[in-house]
Structures are given as C-alpha cells and as structure tokens.
C-alpha cells in the first residue's frame, strides 16, 4: 500500500486521516488531508516525491532554527516537506502564523502521529514526540544546551532529586517507556557529550556532534557588515549598540526594563545608534503591544526594535557592542568577537558547565549606578580581540561545516544518497527594524578656540529627549531644546528654543513657514527648515544683544551651508541629522553674542570625532536649494 510519499508501507497501516471513520462524511479539511496523505495524492501531484520529511515545530524560536537546517534539502525533488505543530510549549502561539507566512504545508499533529514519514526534524524536546513512528532528529534551538528546564506551569525550576535539569538533556524529554525517543540528538560541540551523559546516559549512543548552522550563517554574513550597518542607519563614524533580552527571570527586561531608555538618552544621537532584540518568547507570551509599551520611551528617543523572527543576527554582525544577559545571543556575539557587556543575567538559570555560564564569568558587567556612556566606551575600547576565542571553540564545532554534517546525517537516516550539489551556507538577510528618528533633543554646545589655529569652533552634542520630565526648568546658556514640529507633545513644542521642519509642506515655503512658527510659538528663538540636502534655511527671532544678536538681523531668513574643509574632503554626510546639528551650531553662535555676519567667512563645527565647516548668509531669493528625496 502506498505510503504518505507514494512508497510502500508496512502491511496493515491505515492512511485515513486521524479521527476519520469508514464511510464518514468528511469536511473540506479532512478531504484535503485524505488527498495529501493518501494514495490519491499521487495522481494529484505535479511532482511525486519518493520521501517525505516532517518538520515538527514547537515555537517561533524553534522554527527559526529549523529553517537554518532545511537548506540541506534545497533542490532535491525526491523529497516532500510537511510541517506540523506540536502542543509541547507554552510559547507555541505564533508558530502557525509564521508557517503560513512562509507558505509551509501544515498538517495537524493528529495526522502526523497517525502516519509514517521517512524523517522528522525538531528543535524542541517537549510534548509527545514519542508518538511519532518516524526516525526523529532533534537539534538545539540556542547556542548549545545551557538553560535549566522549567516546569510546564509556574516558573520554578524542575529538579530531579537535588539536580536541576538542562533543557534538552532531561531524561524524561529523551526517554519514554525505556526507549530513547530521538534517533539522533545533535550537539554543537563534543563538550556537551559529558553533560548529556550525566543527565541521560542512555541517549549517548545517538548523540551526534554537528556544529551549529545558525553560527555558521553569522560567520558567512561578516562580509555584509557595512550593508547591515547602513540599513540600520549607522554611519562610519557612529557606534552601534545592540541591546538583547532573553525571556523570563534574570533577563534584561525583567531586571532592568528602564535600561534601554537610559542608554538611548545618555548617548549622543549623532555618535551612537541603539537597536534592541527581544527574545520571541517575550513577544509570544506578553504580546507585541506590551513589548512596544515597555519600550515606548526608548523608541520615542530613537531606539530601533527588531522583529521577533529575524534581524538579531544581522544586528550582531553589525554591532560595535552587545549589551545583554544570560541568553544565547550574547554567546553568539562573543563567538563573533564582539565586545559584550552584561546588564543582567542570573547564573542560577543556567548550567555552570555550559557556554552561557562561561560568558557570565568572562564578560564585564554594566553598573547602572555609574555613567553609562563611559562604561560603554570602555567596553568597546578595552575589548581584547580574541578574548572569547576559547569560548567559541568550545561551543561550536565544525565552524563553516555544520550544514554539510547535518545533511550527511539526515540523508543517511533516510537511506538516500546525498545530492551532488555543494552545500552552501546562506548569509542572513538585512534587518528590518521598526522605529524613527527622535523628534526632540537637548543640545549641548561649546564654542572654543582650536589649538592649532586659534580659530573658533562650535562643538555640538545632541541627546534625545522622550518627554519633558526632568527637563522642566530653563536650560543653561549652552544647552537648548531643539524639537521637530512633527513632535506630538504640545509641551515639548512650547518649550523648544529651536523648532525644525524635516518634511516640506506643499504650498508652504520655508520663508512663510519659519515666520508662522515664530508667531505661533513665542518661546522659540530659531525656526529652521531642514528639508534640503546639505543646507538649511532659518529665521531668527529678535532679542536684545547679546541674547540673540544684532537687531538688524530681526526677521531675516538665512541660509546655512555645509562646505568642504580646506585641504581635505567633507567630513560629514549631508542629511537631516547634519542639517539639524548645523542649526544648533548657528543658534549657539548667535546666543553667545557673536555677529551672524561673521559666519559668512565660515566656522568649524565638531560633532564627536567629525569636523565640518559651515557658512551662513542672507537667503538668496533666486536660489532654490534641492529638496531631500530620501
């Protein structure tokens, strides 16, 4: 009798979908299953496969790891791949939507256990995997096997006697009625054999060391680092900080949920970019709305939030620093030789012999009570290349060869010759974060003479502001509030010293808009249109000297331009950040009592390590600066 894949099955095995009785009137779904899994499927197929692989999905996280393995079957028309969702994890919601989005053919779990397939692959250990009558391969869904197992209910760690159990190595996850359930247990390194043997010695004969295809994909993505940084809006002079939180107790979001907002607002926005990667289990258990609500203040200040399924790997490749906890992301970052700073993490949650515990012992720890920027800069500047080389070597065997090793294993279990085509490791796709540029910033400025020439230069540092809490008083003479008119907080707009327009309004030219803003917001001293590329238009409100400048400039529209440095290339990439920063430089110059006419000769502006030069003069009515199109 034909099997699910058109081959012959052992005598007596039924191919009727689970729960369907002889002669029963079937629904559309049951009829579809009957065609898909029964002999009728052969006549309905465009291509008839000789073998069927069943992908068993526990969670979104597990599916992301399984998708790293499935390229082993790429292009092999002898195979058919079906998917099923097992009810084995409290974090199962979201898996069905994920499968639908990738166009997977999904069958009910009841049908999966009622039929025999040639191979099953899973990245979880929970649930009734023992019901499958199919050779089963289980792979890790993290950087090896590290976290202690939790009970299905509550948050208390499950124990056997006084010994905590590592998830994936627990005896009852691997053995049922005296039988080892998996046909093969994939380990990322031989180090894990000892720990598996201590927990479940019966499973040792089926353990296979095959490396980690997730890690290999990150290795294969290193040449795309600049591309990923560009997608995240990181310029060559900026540092990218990636915040990562695992789920549950001891995680960054459990121990320090306020930290993302603190980091974003403590770092100059023109010198740093901050991205957050939150474990999929957090999104599944709490919901996307809740995750965004927790991070709302940080996102208002410019934090970029990565989606739960993918993006974190590209961000780690692109990162200058990873701030994390006891999750696997930190281990992957360390293995890629990225500086790691621990902001959370509970050693009691992980096996002390595992790679995560080793990272908790090796990486520096962030002290929330001390200035964050100094600790971040020290972690980046003080990183010793190769610091985590031994950790990487003891966590990931066969670097660059994991998928090839897995393919050999999978085809051997199916008793099929491997395809002739070479296994190719795919780089990860660029990240697609959500977020926007901050609409308000506290700008610190300082005008000082340059040591080399004695000429004055304006140093500008902008710090994003999410709300006016803590900023209700009038800023000091060298600090001002610059706000985009797109800001929704009326109090912020009314408190602004500088109001900016990033997006042009049809039929509302800059000359009219700047005059209107100064009329509508009496506290505003400068209104600036920054919609042009490499230049901006601004209007000053008249104030007695030396507060704003000479009275003859009252109401005049000025054009500020960025110019080449004498004897060198332009050190700044023209864009909205540049234009907004230049407005603040002019504001500081004028508020400091210096004549605006002096800017016709130009002045240097410094933003972090960057240096550029600007000029300012009355607006030329015949000139129409090009609008920014991006």
Secondary structure in CASP SS format (residue, H / E / C, confidence):
PFRMAT SS
TARGET T0000
AUTHOR 0000-0000-0000
METHOD secondary structure of the structure
MODEL  1
X C 1.00
X E 1.00
X C 1.00
X C 1.00
X C 1.00
X C 1.00
X C 1.00
X E 1.00
X C 1.00
X C 1.00
X C 1.00
X C 1.00
X C 1.00
X C 1.00
X C 1.00
X C 1.00
X C 1.00
X C 1.00
X C 1.00
X C 1.00
X C 1.00
X C 1.00
X C 1.00
X C 1.00
X C 1.00
X C 1.00
X C 1.00
X H 1.00
X H 1.00
X H 1.00
X H 1.00
X H 1.00
X H 1.00
X H 1.00
X H 1.00
X H 1.00
X H 1.00
X C 1.00
X C 1.00
X H 1.00
X H 1.00
X H 1.00
X H 1.00
X H 1.00
X C 1.00
X C 1.00
X C 1.00
X C 1.00
X C 1.00
X C 1.00
X E 1.00
X E 1.00
X E 1.00
X E 1.00
X E 1.00
X E 1.00
X E 1.00
X C 1.00
X C 1.00
X H 1.00
X H 1.00
X H 1.00
X H 1.00
X H 1.00
X H 1.00
X H 1.00
X H 1.00
X H 1.00
X H 1.00
X H 1.00
X H 1.00
X H 1.00
X H 1.00
X C 1.00
X C 1.00
X C 1.00
X C 1.00
X C 1.00
X E 1.00
X E 1.00
X E 1.00
X E 1.00
X E 1.00
X E 1.00
X E 1.00
X C 1.00
X C 1.00
X C 1.00
X C 1.00
X C 1.00
X C 1.00
X C 1.00
X C 1.00
X C 1.00
X H 1.00
X H 1.00
X H 1.00
X H 1.00
X H 1.00
X H 1.00
X H 1.00
X C 1.00
X C 1.00
X C 1.00
X C 1.00
X E 1.00
X C 1.00
X C 1.00
X H 1.00
X H 1.00
X H 1.00
X H 1.00
X H 1.00
X H 1.00
X C 1.00
X C 1.00
X C 1.00
X C 1.00
X E 1.00
X E 1.00
X E 1.00
X E 1.00
X C 1.00
X C 1.00
X C 1.00
X C 1.00
X C 1.00
X C 1.00
X H 1.00
X H 1.00
X H 1.00
X C 1.00
X C 1.00
X C 1.00
X C 1.00
X E 1.00
X E 1.00
X E 1.00
X C 1.00
X C 1.00
X C 1.00
X C 1.00
X C 1.00
X C 1.00
X C 1.00
X C 1.00
X E 1.00
X E 1.00
X C 1.00
X E 1.00
X C 1.00
X C 1.00
X C 1.00
X C 1.00
X C 1.00
X C 1.00
X E 1.00
X C 1.00
X E 1.00
X E 1.00
X C 1.00
X C 1.00
X E 1.00
X E 1.00
X C 1.00
X E 1.00
X C 1.00
X C 1.00
X C 1.00
X C 1.00
X H 1.00
X H 1.00
X H 1.00
X H 1.00
X E 1.00
X E 1.00
X C 1.00
X C 1.00
X E 1.00
X E 1.00
X C 1.00
X C 1.00
X C 1.00
X E 1.00
X E 1.00
X E 1.00
X E 1.00
X C 1.00
X C 1.00
X C 1.00
X H 1.00
X H 1.00
X H 1.00
X H 1.00
X H 1.00
X H 1.00
X H 1.00
X H 1.00
X H 1.00
X C 1.00
X H 1.00
X H 1.00
X H 1.00
X H 1.00
X H 1.00
X H 1.00
X E 1.00
X E 1.00
X E 1.00
X C 1.00
X C 1.00
X C 1.00
X H 1.00
X H 1.00
X H 1.00
X H 1.00
X H 1.00
X H 1.00
X H 1.00
X C 1.00
X C 1.00
X H 1.00
X H 1.00
X H 1.00
X H 1.00
X H 1.00
X H 1.00
X H 1.00
X H 1.00
X H 1.00
X H 1.00
X C 1.00
X C 1.00
X C 1.00
X C 1.00
X C 1.00
X C 1.00
X C 1.00
X E 1.00
X E 1.00
X E 1.00
X E 1.00
X E 1.00
X E 1.00
X E 1.00
X C 1.00
X C 1.00
X C 1.00
X C 1.00
X C 1.00
X C 1.00
X H 1.00
X H 1.00
X H 1.00
X H 1.00
X C 1.00
X C 1.00
X C 1.00
X H 1.00
X H 1.00
X H 1.00
X H 1.00
X H 1.00
X H 1.00
X H 1.00
X H 1.00
X C 1.00
X C 1.00
X C 1.00
X C 1.00
X C 1.00
X E 1.00
X E 1.00
X E 1.00
X E 1.00
X E 1.00
X E 1.00
X E 1.00
X C 1.00
X H 1.00
X H 1.00
X H 1.00
X H 1.00
X H 1.00
X H 1.00
X H 1.00
X C 1.00
X H 1.00
X H 1.00
X H 1.00
X H 1.00
X H 1.00
X H 1.00
X H 1.00
X C 1.00
X H 1.00
X H 1.00
X H 1.00
X H 1.00
X H 1.00
X C 1.00
X C 1.00
X C 1.00
X E 1.00
X E 1.00
X C 1.00
X C 1.00
X C 1.00
X C 1.00
X C 1.00
X C 1.00
X H 1.00
X H 1.00
X H 1.00
X H 1.00
X H 1.00
X H 1.00
X H 1.00
X C 1.00
X C 1.00
X E 1.00
X E 1.00
X E 1.00
X E 1.00
X C 1.00
X C 1.00
X C 1.00
X H 1.00
X H 1.00
X H 1.00
X H 1.00
X H 1.00
X H 1.00
X H 1.00
X H 1.00
X C 1.00
X C 1.00
X C 1.00
X E 1.00
X E 1.00
X E 1.00
X E 1.00
X C 1.00
X C 1.00
X C 1.00
X C 1.00
X H 1.00
X H 1.00
X H 1.00
X E 1.00
X C 1.00
X C 1.00
X C 1.00
X C 1.00
X H 1.00
X H 1.00
X H 1.00
X H 1.00
X H 1.00
X H 1.00
X H 1.00
X H 1.00
X C 1.00
X E 1.00
X E 1.00
X C 1.00
X C 1.00
X C 1.00
X C 1.00
X C 1.00
X C 1.00
X H 1.00
X H 1.00
X H 1.00
X H 1.00
X H 1.00
X H 1.00
X H 1.00
X H 1.00
X H 1.00
X H 1.00
X C 1.00
X C 1.00
X C 1.00
X C 1.00
X C 1.00
X C 1.00
X C 1.00
X H 1.00
X H 1.00
X H 1.00
X H 1.00
X H 1.00
X C 1.00
X C 1.00
X C 1.00
X C 1.00
X C 1.00
X C 1.00
X C 1.00
X C 1.00
X H 1.00
X H 1.00
X H 1.00
X H 1.00
X H 1.00
X H 1.00
X H 1.00
X H 1.00
X H 1.00
X H 1.00
X H 1.00
X H 1.00
X H 1.00
X C 1.00
X C 1.00
X C 1.00
X C 1.00
X C 1.00
X C 1.00
X C 1.00
X C 1.00
X C 1.00
X C 1.00
X C 1.00
X C 1.00
X C 1.00
X C 1.00
X C 1.00
X C 1.00
X C 1.00
X C 1.00
X C 1.00
X E 1.00
X C 1.00
X C 1.00
X C 1.00
X C 1.00
X C 1.00
X E 1.00
X E 1.00
X E 1.00
X E 1.00
X E 1.00
X E 1.00
X E 1.00
X E 1.00
X E 1.00
X E 1.00
X C 1.00
X C 1.00
X C 1.00
X C 1.00
X C 1.00
X C 1.00
X E 1.00
X E 1.00
X E 1.00
X E 1.00
X E 1.00
X E 1.00
X E 1.00
X E 1.00
X E 1.00
X C 1.00
X C 1.00
X C 1.00
X C 1.00
X C 1.00
X C 1.00
X C 1.00
X C 1.00
X C 1.00
X C 1.00
X C 1.00
X C 1.00
X C 1.00
X C 1.00
X E 1.00
X E 1.00
X E 1.00
X E 1.00
X E 1.00
X E 1.00
X C 1.00
X C 1.00
X C 1.00
X C 1.00
X C 1.00
X H 1.00
X H 1.00
X H 1.00
X H 1.00
X H 1.00
X H 1.00
X C 1.00
X C 1.00
X E 1.00
X E 1.00
X E 1.00
X E 1.00
X C 1.00
X C 1.00
X C 1.00
X E 1.00
X C 1.00
X C 1.00
X E 1.00
X C 1.00
X H 1.00
X H 1.00
X H 1.00
X H 1.00
X H 1.00
X H 1.00
X H 1.00
X H 1.00
X H 1.00
X H 1.00
X H 1.00
X C 1.00
X C 1.00
X C 1.00
X C 1.00
X C 1.00
X E 1.00
X E 1.00
X E 1.00
X E 1.00
X C 1.00
X C 1.00
X E 1.00
X C 1.00
X C 1.00
X E 1.00
X E 1.00
X E 1.00
X E 1.00
X E 1.00
X E 1.00
X C 1.00
X C 1.00
X C 1.00
X C 1.00
X C 1.00
X C 1.00
X C 1.00
X C 1.00
X C 1.00
X C 1.00
X H 1.00
X H 1.00
X H 1.00
X C 1.00
X C 1.00
X C 1.00
X E 1.00
X E 1.00
X E 1.00
X E 1.00
X E 1.00
X E 1.00
X E 1.00
X C 1.00
X C 1.00
X C 1.00
X C 1.00
X C 1.00
X C 1.00
X C 1.00
X C 1.00
X C 1.00
X C 1.00
X C 1.00
X C 1.00
X H 1.00
X H 1.00
X H 1.00
X H 1.00
X H 1.00
X H 1.00
X H 1.00
X H 1.00
X H 1.00
X H 1.00
X H 1.00
X H 1.00
X H 1.00
X H 1.00
X H 1.00
X H 1.00
X C 1.00
X C 1.00
X C 1.00
X C 1.00
X H 1.00
X H 1.00
X H 1.00
X H 1.00
X H 1.00
X H 1.00
X C 1.00
X E 1.00
X E 1.00
X E 1.00
X E 1.00
X E 1.00
X C 1.00
X C 1.00
X E 1.00
X E 1.00
X E 1.00
X E 1.00
X E 1.00
X E 1.00
X E 1.00
X E 1.00
X E 1.00
X C 1.00
X C 1.00
X C 1.00
X C 1.00
X C 1.00
X C 1.00
X C 1.00
X C 1.00
X E 1.00
X C 1.00
X C 1.00
X C 1.00
END
